[in-house]
């Protein structure tokens, strides 16, 4: 009897373990993050999700060529359940091809429309449906080394004149005016086009362009690209090293006091943690880009999403994929991941959390997010090209901008290309839903 009873217990235990062993896998691809960041994602998302229910198991695969891999596999009707893209603009071709699942029913079920910042979420409203979620709001701005400014008697600039005075003075001292560059990732160019369009042309005019009512070759648009070209040729963007620097090396130089400024999106905090630490942990500041046009308000944050996740139309576990996305879109995930990985997973929450225990870089990150969120909620925001411009139009402001800098193309020629590309894409309905600024 004891042997029978013992065998029964073993069988019962095996049966009890059965559901855990037969969970349906939810697959997700991500770029080749460092081991520390992979562990952070495991601790903040994978383990909590898998422990939260007994139906699904989240599995993340890290791929250094994730953008190309996603495009190739998903267009072929394959790929992961959760589809990564480097911004809403890259979602559009997949959505147009019917390779992504509409998510408005999940948005209603989980309350995403109420939980997330409308202008950011709207960039995922494409071709009549919600085709993605943006797990990272980013805003173009100005990082600065507080120690460099203090040691040189420079105040944090809030307008073009003060900014240029400091950059010229820095160059005279043998420093970079600012450090930045696109080594390894050409789309970095978009950050500077976004800054100058929103600062000089203004968000209201950009909104008119994106809704098919503006002139892509207007005098203000030409003036913005000419001014950006002047900055590049004056060496204000990484000097002669723009094409050999990246965000990682730029932050290293900023920490070494080789420059006063680094113009970049807010997600760059993820690299800053490697340099601004210990005695230098409190030296990094972040603020809105200085006002370039007195007719525009200050501050203006041009906003977008660093990346997006969608649900594969061919997924057999769409409900499970939506559950993963819902966990991402939470205060708990935002604070848990920021302990190790601040900046990148800046969930666009209407009520962004704070962590009173945060110090150094992470404390600065929370302050930046508070400022950005407050500005967006007031309607005082601009539009990042990578998030709101359709694919071909976006590419003009990445690829042709270099041609302008290298004097192979004029600003007028570049903007004519942008206008023609946009006209075609607008007719095809490839423009995301755009929220108007209210300032």
RAVENJO-V843989 format. One record per residue. N is the residue number from 1. RES is the residue in three letters. PHI is phi in whole degrees, -180 to 180 (* if undefined). NEAR is the number of other C-alpha atoms within 8 Angstrom. D_CENTER is the distance of its C-alpha to the mean C-alpha in whole Angstrom. Layout:
n:N res:RES phi:PHI near:NEAR d_center:D_CENTER
n:N res:RES phi:PHI near:NEAR d_center:D_CENTER
//
This chain:
n:1 res:UNK phi:* near:4 d_center:65
n:2 res:UNK phi:-63 near:5 d_center:62
n:3 res:UNK phi:-64 near:6 d_center:61
n:4 res:UNK phi:-64 near:7 d_center:61
n:5 res:UNK phi:-64 near:8 d_center:59
n:6 res:UNK phi:-64 near:8 d_center:57
n:7 res:UNK phi:-63 near:8 d_center:56
n:8 res:UNK phi:-63 near:8 d_center:55
n:9 res:UNK phi:-65 near:8 d_center:52
n:10 res:UNK phi:-63 near:8 d_center:51
n:11 res:UNK phi:-62 near:8 d_center:50
n:12 res:UNK phi:-62 near:8 d_center:49
n:13 res:UNK phi:-64 near:8 d_center:47
n:14 res:UNK phi:-65 near:8 d_center:46
n:15 res:UNK phi:-65 near:8 d_center:45
n:16 res:UNK phi:-65 near:7 d_center:43
n:17 res:UNK phi:-80 near:8 d_center:41
n:18 res:UNK phi:-54 near:8 d_center:40
n:19 res:UNK phi:-58 near:10 d_center:38
n:20 res:UNK phi:-64 near:8 d_center:35
n:21 res:UNK phi:-78 near:6 d_center:36
n:22 res:UNK phi:-111 near:6 d_center:36
n:23 res:UNK phi:-61 near:10 d_center:32
n:24 res:UNK phi:-77 near:8 d_center:30
n:25 res:UNK phi:-79 near:9 d_center:27
n:26 res:UNK phi:-108 near:14 d_center:24
n:27 res:UNK phi:-96 near:11 d_center:22
n:28 res:UNK phi:-143 near:13 d_center:18
n:29 res:UNK phi:-102 near:13 d_center:17
n:30 res:UNK phi:-147 near:11 d_center:14
n:31 res:UNK phi:-72 near:9 d_center:14
n:32 res:UNK phi:-74 near:8 d_center:17
n:33 res:UNK phi:-66 near:8 d_center:15
n:34 res:UNK phi:-65 near:6 d_center:18
n:35 res:UNK phi:-55 near:6 d_center:21
n:36 res:UNK phi:-66 near:6 d_center:20
n:37 res:UNK phi:-74 near:10 d_center:17
n:38 res:UNK phi:-62 near:9 d_center:18
n:39 res:UNK phi:-66 near:8 d_center:21
n:40 res:UNK phi:-62 near:11 d_center:19
n:41 res:UNK phi:-70 near:10 d_center:17
n:42 res:UNK phi:-63 near:9 d_center:21
n:43 res:UNK phi:-73 near:9 d_center:22
n:44 res:UNK phi:-91 near:11 d_center:19
n:45 res:UNK phi:-128 near:11 d_center:19
n:46 res:UNK phi:-64 near:12 d_center:22
n:47 res:UNK phi:-64 near:9 d_center:25
n:48 res:UNK phi:-60 near:9 d_center:24
n:49 res:UNK phi:-66 near:12 d_center:24
n:50 res:UNK phi:-64 near:11 d_center:26
n:51 res:UNK phi:-85 near:7 d_center:29
n:52 res:UNK phi:-82 near:6 d_center:28
n:53 res:UNK phi:-160 near:7 d_center:30
n:54 res:UNK phi:-116 near:9 d_center:32
n:55 res:UNK phi:-107 near:8 d_center:31
n:56 res:UNK phi:-125 near:11 d_center:28
n:57 res:UNK phi:-127 near:10 d_center:27
n:58 res:UNK phi:-83 near:12 d_center:23
n:59 res:UNK phi:-128 near:9 d_center:23
n:60 res:UNK phi:-108 near:9 d_center:20
n:61 res:UNK phi:-114 near:8 d_center:20
n:62 res:UNK phi:-96 near:10 d_center:19
n:63 res:UNK phi:-133 near:9 d_center:19
n:64 res:UNK phi:-68 near:6 d_center:18
n:65 res:UNK phi:-109 near:8 d_center:18
n:66 res:UNK phi:-60 near:12 d_center:16
n:67 res:UNK phi:-62 near:9 d_center:15
n:68 res:UNK phi:-68 near:7 d_center:18
n:69 res:UNK phi:-62 near:8 d_center:20
n:70 res:UNK phi:-63 near:12 d_center:18
n:71 res:UNK phi:-59 near:9 d_center:19
n:72 res:UNK phi:-67 near:8 d_center:22
n:73 res:UNK phi:-74 near:10 d_center:23
n:74 res:UNK phi:-68 near:13 d_center:22
n:75 res:UNK phi:-65 near:10 d_center:24
n:76 res:UNK phi:-90 near:6 d_center:27
n:77 res:UNK phi:79 near:8 d_center:27
n:78 res:UNK phi:-124 near:8 d_center:26
n:79 res:UNK phi:90 near:9 d_center:23
n:80 res:UNK phi:-77 near:12 d_center:21
n:81 res:UNK phi:-71 near:15 d_center:21
n:82 res:UNK phi:-104 near:13 d_center:18
n:83 res:UNK phi:-101 near:13 d_center:16
n:84 res:UNK phi:-88 near:14 d_center:12
n:85 res:UNK phi:-139 near:12 d_center:11
n:86 res:UNK phi:-87 near:9 d_center:8
n:87 res:UNK phi:123 near:14 d_center:7
n:88 res:UNK phi:-58 near:17 d_center:10
n:89 res:UNK phi:-62 near:12 d_center:12
n:90 res:UNK phi:-79 near:10 d_center:13
n:91 res:UNK phi:-76 near:12 d_center:14
n:92 res:UNK phi:-54 near:12 d_center:16
n:93 res:UNK phi:-62 near:8 d_center:19
n:94 res:UNK phi:-69 near:13 d_center:19
n:95 res:UNK phi:-66 near:13 d_center:20
n:96 res:UNK phi:-62 near:9 d_center:22
n:97 res:UNK phi:-84 near:7 d_center:24
n:98 res:UNK phi:75 near:8 d_center:24
n:99 res:UNK phi:-95 near:13 d_center:23
n:100 res:UNK phi:-120 near:12 d_center:20
n:101 res:UNK phi:-89 near:11 d_center:22
n:102 res:UNK phi:-59 near:9 d_center:22
n:103 res:UNK phi:-124 near:11 d_center:20
n:104 res:UNK phi:-65 near:8 d_center:22
n:105 res:UNK phi:-66 near:7 d_center:25
n:106 res:UNK phi:-69 near:8 d_center:23
n:107 res:UNK phi:-60 near:10 d_center:21
n:108 res:UNK phi:-69 near:9 d_center:24
n:109 res:UNK phi:-62 near:6 d_center:25
n:110 res:UNK phi:-98 near:7 d_center:23
n:111 res:UNK phi:75 near:8 d_center:22
n:112 res:UNK phi:-65 near:9 d_center:18
n:113 res:UNK phi:-62 near:10 d_center:19
n:114 res:UNK phi:-83 near:7 d_center:21
n:115 res:UNK phi:-84 near:9 d_center:18
n:116 res:UNK phi:-108 near:11 d_center:15
n:117 res:UNK phi:-63 near:13 d_center:14
n:118 res:UNK phi:-58 near:8 d_center:16
n:119 res:UNK phi:-61 near:9 d_center:14
n:120 res:UNK phi:-76 near:14 d_center:10
n:121 res:UNK phi:-63 near:12 d_center:13
n:122 res:UNK phi:-62 near:11 d_center:14
n:123 res:UNK phi:-65 near:14 d_center:12
n:124 res:UNK phi:-96 near:14 d_center:13
n:125 res:UNK phi:-84 near:13 d_center:17
n:126 res:UNK phi:-133 near:14 d_center:18
n:127 res:UNK phi:52 near:10 d_center:22
n:128 res:UNK phi:85 near:5 d_center:23
n:129 res:UNK phi:-141 near:9 d_center:21
n:130 res:UNK phi:-87 near:11 d_center:18
n:131 res:UNK phi:-108 near:15 d_center:17
n:132 res:UNK phi:-159 near:13 d_center:14
n:133 res:UNK phi:-125 near:11 d_center:12
n:134 res:UNK phi:-101 near:17 d_center:8
n:135 res:UNK phi:-80 near:15 d_center:8
n:136 res:UNK phi:-155 near:13 d_center:5
n:137 res:UNK phi:-83 near:14 d_center:6
n:138 res:UNK phi:-127 near:12 d_center:4
n:139 res:UNK phi:-135 near:13 d_center:8
n:140 res:UNK phi:-68 near:16 d_center:10
n:141 res:UNK phi:-163 near:13 d_center:13
n:142 res:UNK phi:-127 near:13 d_center:15
n:143 res:UNK phi:-83 near:12 d_center:16
n:144 res:UNK phi:-148 near:12 d_center:20
n:145 res:UNK phi:-91 near:15 d_center:22
n:146 res:UNK phi:-59 near:9 d_center:25
n:147 res:UNK phi:-66 near:8 d_center:28
n:148 res:UNK phi:-62 near:10 d_center:28
n:149 res:UNK phi:-64 near:13 d_center:28
n:150 res:UNK phi:-64 near:9 d_center:30
n:151 res:UNK phi:-64 near:7 d_center:32
n:152 res:UNK phi:-103 near:6 d_center:33
n:153 res:UNK phi:70 near:6 d_center:33
n:154 res:UNK phi:-101 near:8 d_center:30
n:155 res:UNK phi:-86 near:6 d_center:28
n:156 res:UNK phi:-65 near:5 d_center:25
n:157 res:UNK phi:-74 near:8 d_center:25
n:158 res:UNK phi:-121 near:9 d_center:24
n:159 res:UNK phi:-143 near:9 d_center:25
n:160 res:UNK phi:-60 near:11 d_center:25
n:161 res:UNK phi:-62 near:6 d_center:29
n:162 res:UNK phi:-66 near:9 d_center:28
n:163 res:UNK phi:-64 near:11 d_center:25
n:164 res:UNK phi:-67 near:8 d_center:27
n:165 res:UNK phi:-60 near:8 d_center:30
n:166 res:UNK phi:-67 near:10 d_center:28
n:167 res:UNK phi:-63 near:13 d_center:27
n:168 res:UNK phi:-66 near:9 d_center:30
n:169 res:UNK phi:-65 near:8 d_center:32
n:170 res:UNK phi:-65 near:13 d_center:29
n:171 res:UNK phi:-62 near:10 d_center:30
n:172 res:UNK phi:-65 near:7 d_center:34
n:173 res:UNK phi:-88 near:6 d_center:34
n:174 res:UNK phi:85 near:6 d_center:32
n:175 res:UNK phi:-96 near:9 d_center:29
n:176 res:UNK phi:-72 near:14 d_center:26
n:177 res:UNK phi:-64 near:17 d_center:25
n:178 res:UNK phi:-153 near:14 d_center:21
n:179 res:UNK phi:-112 near:18 d_center:20
n:180 res:UNK phi:-172 near:14 d_center:17
n:181 res:UNK phi:176 near:15 d_center:17
n:182 res:UNK phi:-116 near:15 d_center:16
n:183 res:UNK phi:-58 near:10 d_center:18
n:184 res:UNK phi:86 near:5 d_center:17
n:185 res:UNK phi:-156 near:6 d_center:14
n:186 res:UNK phi:-56 near:9 d_center:15
n:187 res:UNK phi:-59 near:8 d_center:12
n:188 res:UNK phi:-55 near:10 d_center:11
n:189 res:UNK phi:-52 near:12 d_center:14
n:190 res:UNK phi:-60 near:13 d_center:12
n:191 res:UNK phi:-58 near:13 d_center:11
n:192 res:UNK phi:-79 near:9 d_center:14
n:193 res:UNK phi:-63 near:13 d_center:15
n:194 res:UNK phi:-62 near:13 d_center:13
n:195 res:UNK phi:-59 near:12 d_center:14
n:196 res:UNK phi:-73 near:14 d_center:18
n:197 res:UNK phi:-65 near:13 d_center:18
n:198 res:UNK phi:-71 near:14 d_center:17
n:199 res:UNK phi:-76 near:13 d_center:19
n:200 res:UNK phi:-97 near:12 d_center:22
n:201 res:UNK phi:-76 near:12 d_center:22
n:202 res:UNK phi:99 near:11 d_center:21
n:203 res:UNK phi:-59 near:12 d_center:18
n:204 res:UNK phi:-65 near:8 d_center:22
n:205 res:UNK phi:-72 near:9 d_center:22
n:206 res:UNK phi:-64 near:14 d_center:19
n:207 res:UNK phi:-59 near:12 d_center:20
n:208 res:UNK phi:-61 near:10 d_center:23
n:209 res:UNK phi:-61 near:11 d_center:22
n:210 res:UNK phi:-71 near:12 d_center:19
n:211 res:UNK phi:-103 near:8 d_center:22
n:212 res:UNK phi:79 near:8 d_center:25
n:213 res:UNK phi:-115 near:7 d_center:27
n:214 res:UNK phi:-107 near:10 d_center:26
n:215 res:UNK phi:-114 near:7 d_center:27
n:216 res:UNK phi:-68 near:10 d_center:25
n:217 res:UNK phi:-111 near:10 d_center:27
n:218 res:UNK phi:-64 near:7 d_center:28
n:219 res:UNK phi:-55 near:6 d_center:29
n:220 res:UNK phi:-67 near:8 d_center:26
n:221 res:UNK phi:-65 near:12 d_center:24
n:222 res:UNK phi:-63 near:12 d_center:26
n:223 res:UNK phi:-62 near:9 d_center:27
n:224 res:UNK phi:-65 near:12 d_center:23
n:225 res:UNK phi:-70 near:12 d_center:23
n:226 res:UNK phi:-64 near:9 d_center:26
n:227 res:UNK phi:-67 near:9 d_center:25
n:228 res:UNK phi:-64 near:11 d_center:22
n:229 res:UNK phi:-63 near:10 d_center:24
n:230 res:UNK phi:-61 near:8 d_center:26
n:231 res:UNK phi:-62 near:10 d_center:24
n:232 res:UNK phi:-61 near:11 d_center:23
n:233 res:UNK phi:-70 near:8 d_center:27
n:234 res:UNK phi:-82 near:7 d_center:28
n:235 res:UNK phi:81 near:10 d_center:26
n:236 res:UNK phi:-75 near:12 d_center:23
n:237 res:UNK phi:-113 near:12 d_center:20
n:238 res:UNK phi:78 near:14 d_center:22
n:239 res:UNK phi:58 near:13 d_center:25
n:240 res:UNK phi:-83 near:6 d_center:26
n:241 res:UNK phi:-104 near:8 d_center:24
n:242 res:UNK phi:-55 near:13 d_center:21
n:243 res:UNK phi:-84 near:8 d_center:21
n:244 res:UNK phi:-115 near:8 d_center:22
n:245 res:UNK phi:-98 near:14 d_center:19
n:246 res:UNK phi:-130 near:11 d_center:16
n:247 res:UNK phi:-65 near:11 d_center:14
n:248 res:UNK phi:-65 near:8 d_center:16
n:249 res:UNK phi:-68 near:8 d_center:19
n:250 res:UNK phi:-64 near:13 d_center:18
n:251 res:UNK phi:-68 near:13 d_center:18
n:252 res:UNK phi:-63 near:10 d_center:21
n:253 res:UNK phi:-66 near:11 d_center:23
n:254 res:UNK phi:-63 near:15 d_center:21
n:255 res:UNK phi:-66 near:11 d_center:23
n:256 res:UNK phi:-78 near:6 d_center:26
n:257 res:UNK phi:67 near:10 d_center:26
n:258 res:UNK phi:-88 near:9 d_center:26
n:259 res:UNK phi:-159 near:15 d_center:24
n:260 res:UNK phi:-85 near:15 d_center:24
n:261 res:UNK phi:-133 near:12 d_center:20
n:262 res:UNK phi:-144 near:14 d_center:17
n:263 res:UNK phi:-90 near:12 d_center:14
n:264 res:UNK phi:-167 near:11 d_center:11
n:265 res:UNK phi:-68 near:10 d_center:7
n:266 res:UNK phi:-63 near:12 d_center:8
n:267 res:UNK phi:-70 near:13 d_center:6
n:268 res:UNK phi:-70 near:11 d_center:9
n:269 res:UNK phi:-56 near:12 d_center:12
n:270 res:UNK phi:-64 near:10 d_center:12
n:271 res:UNK phi:-92 near:10 d_center:14
n:272 res:UNK phi:-61 near:12 d_center:16
n:273 res:UNK phi:-61 near:9 d_center:18
n:274 res:UNK phi:-80 near:6 d_center:19
n:275 res:UNK phi:-123 near:10 d_center:21
n:276 res:UNK phi:-92 near:14 d_center:21
n:277 res:UNK phi:-147 near:11 d_center:24
n:278 res:UNK phi:54 near:5 d_center:27
n:279 res:UNK phi:-69 near:5 d_center:29
n:280 res:UNK phi:-100 near:10 d_center:26
n:281 res:UNK phi:-60 near:10 d_center:24
n:282 res:UNK phi:-100 near:11 d_center:24
n:283 res:UNK phi:-82 near:9 d_center:24
n:284 res:UNK phi:-90 near:13 d_center:20
n:285 res:UNK phi:-119 near:10 d_center:19
n:286 res:UNK phi:-140 near:11 d_center:16
n:287 res:UNK phi:-152 near:8 d_center:17
n:288 res:UNK phi:-64 near:10 d_center:16
n:289 res:UNK phi:-65 near:13 d_center:17
n:290 res:UNK phi:-55 near:12 d_center:20
n:291 res:UNK phi:-66 near:14 d_center:22
n:292 res:UNK phi:-100 near:9 d_center:23
n:293 res:UNK phi:-145 near:8 d_center:25
n:294 res:UNK phi:-57 near:6 d_center:27
n:295 res:UNK phi:-76 near:4 d_center:27
n:296 res:UNK phi:-102 near:9 d_center:24
n:297 res:UNK phi:-73 near:7 d_center:23
n:298 res:UNK phi:-131 near:6 d_center:22
n:299 res:UNK phi:-89 near:10 d_center:19
n:300 res:UNK phi:-122 near:14 d_center:17
n:301 res:UNK phi:-106 near:15 d_center:13
n:302 res:UNK phi:-77 near:13 d_center:11
n:303 res:UNK phi:-116 near:13 d_center:8
n:304 res:UNK phi:-173 near:16 d_center:6
n:305 res:UNK phi:-124 near:14 d_center:4
n:306 res:UNK phi:-65 near:13 d_center:2
n:307 res:UNK phi:-164 near:12 d_center:5
n:308 res:UNK phi:-137 near:16 d_center:8
n:309 res:UNK phi:-127 near:13 d_center:12
n:310 res:UNK phi:-124 near:12 d_center:15
n:311 res:UNK phi:-106 near:17 d_center:19
n:312 res:UNK phi:-60 near:15 d_center:21
n:313 res:UNK phi:-61 near:8 d_center:24
n:314 res:UNK phi:-93 near:9 d_center:26
n:315 res:UNK phi:-65 near:9 d_center:25
n:316 res:UNK phi:-95 near:5 d_center:28
n:317 res:UNK phi:-131 near:10 d_center:27
n:318 res:UNK phi:-59 near:10 d_center:24
n:319 res:UNK phi:-63 near:6 d_center:25
n:320 res:UNK phi:-67 near:9 d_center:25
n:321 res:UNK phi:-62 near:12 d_center:21
n:322 res:UNK phi:-65 near:10 d_center:21
n:323 res:UNK phi:-64 near:8 d_center:22
n:324 res:UNK phi:-63 near:10 d_center:19
n:325 res:UNK phi:-60 near:10 d_center:16
n:326 res:UNK phi:-65 near:9 d_center:18
n:327 res:UNK phi:-67 near:10 d_center:19
n:328 res:UNK phi:-60 near:11 d_center:15
n:329 res:UNK phi:-83 near:13 d_center:15
n:330 res:UNK phi:-127 near:10 d_center:17
n:331 res:UNK phi:-62 near:9 d_center:18
n:332 res:UNK phi:-63 near:6 d_center:20
n:333 res:UNK phi:-63 near:12 d_center:17
n:334 res:UNK phi:-59 near:14 d_center:15
n:335 res:UNK phi:-79 near:11 d_center:17
n:336 res:UNK phi:-63 near:8 d_center:19
n:337 res:UNK phi:-72 near:13 d_center:16
n:338 res:UNK phi:-69 near:11 d_center:15
n:339 res:UNK phi:-61 near:9 d_center:19
n:340 res:UNK phi:-115 near:7 d_center:18
n:341 res:UNK phi:-129 near:11 d_center:14
n:342 res:UNK phi:-74 near:15 d_center:13
n:343 res:UNK phi:105 near:12 d_center:9
n:344 res:UNK phi:-78 near:11 d_center:7
n:345 res:UNK phi:-92 near:13 d_center:9
n:346 res:UNK phi:-90 near:13 d_center:8
n:347 res:UNK phi:-56 near:13 d_center:10
n:348 res:UNK phi:-77 near:14 d_center:10
n:349 res:UNK phi:-82 near:11 d_center:14
n:350 res:UNK phi:-60 near:10 d_center:17
n:351 res:UNK phi:-119 near:5 d_center:18
n:352 res:UNK phi:-70 near:11 d_center:16
n:353 res:UNK phi:-75 near:7 d_center:18
n:354 res:UNK phi:-132 near:6 d_center:20
n:355 res:UNK phi:-126 near:8 d_center:21
n:356 res:UNK phi:-59 near:4 d_center:25
n:357 res:UNK phi:-85 near:4 d_center:25
n:358 res:UNK phi:-67 near:8 d_center:22
n:359 res:UNK phi:-134 near:7 d_center:23
n:360 res:UNK phi:55 near:10 d_center:22
n:361 res:UNK phi:-58 near:15 d_center:18
n:362 res:UNK phi:-66 near:11 d_center:17
n:363 res:UNK phi:-64 near:10 d_center:19
n:364 res:UNK phi:-62 near:13 d_center:18
n:365 res:UNK phi:-61 near:11 d_center:14
n:366 res:UNK phi:-64 near:10 d_center:16
n:367 res:UNK phi:-67 near:8 d_center:17
n:368 res:UNK phi:-60 near:11 d_center:14
n:369 res:UNK phi:-65 near:10 d_center:13
n:370 res:UNK phi:-63 near:9 d_center:16
n:371 res:UNK phi:-67 near:8 d_center:16
n:372 res:UNK phi:-64 near:10 d_center:13
n:373 res:UNK phi:-61 near:11 d_center:14
n:374 res:UNK phi:-63 near:8 d_center:18
n:375 res:UNK phi:-65 near:13 d_center:17
n:376 res:UNK phi:-65 near:12 d_center:15
n:377 res:UNK phi:-65 near:9 d_center:18
n:378 res:UNK phi:-83 near:8 d_center:20
n:379 res:UNK phi:84 near:10 d_center:19
n:380 res:UNK phi:-102 near:13 d_center:18
n:381 res:UNK phi:-150 near:12 d_center:15
n:382 res:UNK phi:-118 near:13 d_center:14
n:383 res:UNK phi:-124 near:13 d_center:12
n:384 res:UNK phi:-75 near:15 d_center:9
n:385 res:UNK phi:-60 near:13 d_center:11
n:386 res:UNK phi:-65 near:11 d_center:9
n:387 res:UNK phi:-97 near:12 d_center:8
n:388 res:UNK phi:-113 near:15 d_center:12
n:389 res:UNK phi:-89 near:13 d_center:14
n:390 res:UNK phi:-67 near:13 d_center:16
n:391 res:UNK phi:-54 near:10 d_center:16
n:392 res:UNK phi:-67 near:9 d_center:19
n:393 res:UNK phi:-65 near:12 d_center:18
n:394 res:UNK phi:-57 near:13 d_center:15
n:395 res:UNK phi:-63 near:9 d_center:17
n:396 res:UNK phi:-62 near:12 d_center:19
n:397 res:UNK phi:-79 near:13 d_center:17
n:398 res:UNK phi:-105 near:13 d_center:16
n:399 res:UNK phi:-83 near:9 d_center:19
n:400 res:UNK phi:-71 near:11 d_center:22
n:401 res:UNK phi:-59 near:12 d_center:20
n:402 res:UNK phi:-63 near:9 d_center:22
n:403 res:UNK phi:-64 near:10 d_center:25
n:404 res:UNK phi:-65 near:13 d_center:25
n:405 res:UNK phi:-59 near:10 d_center:25
n:406 res:UNK phi:-92 near:7 d_center:27
n:407 res:UNK phi:61 near:7 d_center:30
n:408 res:UNK phi:-101 near:7 d_center:30
n:409 res:UNK phi:-153 near:10 d_center:29
n:410 res:UNK phi:-91 near:8 d_center:29
n:411 res:UNK phi:-55 near:10 d_center:26
n:412 res:UNK phi:-63 near:8 d_center:29
n:413 res:UNK phi:-65 near:8 d_center:29
n:414 res:UNK phi:-61 near:13 d_center:25
n:415 res:UNK phi:-71 near:12 d_center:24
n:416 res:UNK phi:-63 near:10 d_center:27
n:417 res:UNK phi:-62 near:9 d_center:25
n:418 res:UNK phi:-62 near:12 d_center:22
n:419 res:UNK phi:-64 near:12 d_center:25
n:420 res:UNK phi:-67 near:8 d_center:27
n:421 res:UNK phi:-63 near:10 d_center:23
n:422 res:UNK phi:-65 near:11 d_center:22
n:423 res:UNK phi:-58 near:9 d_center:26
n:424 res:UNK phi:-65 near:8 d_center:26
n:425 res:UNK phi:-70 near:12 d_center:23
n:426 res:UNK phi:-66 near:10 d_center:24
n:427 res:UNK phi:-64 near:7 d_center:27
n:428 res:UNK phi:-85 near:6 d_center:26
n:429 res:UNK phi:73 near:7 d_center:23
n:430 res:UNK phi:-96 near:12 d_center:20
n:431 res:UNK phi:-97 near:12 d_center:18
n:432 res:UNK phi:-69 near:13 d_center:16
n:433 res:UNK phi:-64 near:9 d_center:18
n:434 res:UNK phi:-122 near:11 d_center:17
n:435 res:UNK phi:-90 near:8 d_center:18
n:436 res:UNK phi:-76 near:7 d_center:20
n:437 res:UNK phi:-69 near:11 d_center:19
n:438 res:UNK phi:-121 near:6 d_center:22
n:439 res:UNK phi:-79 near:5 d_center:23
//
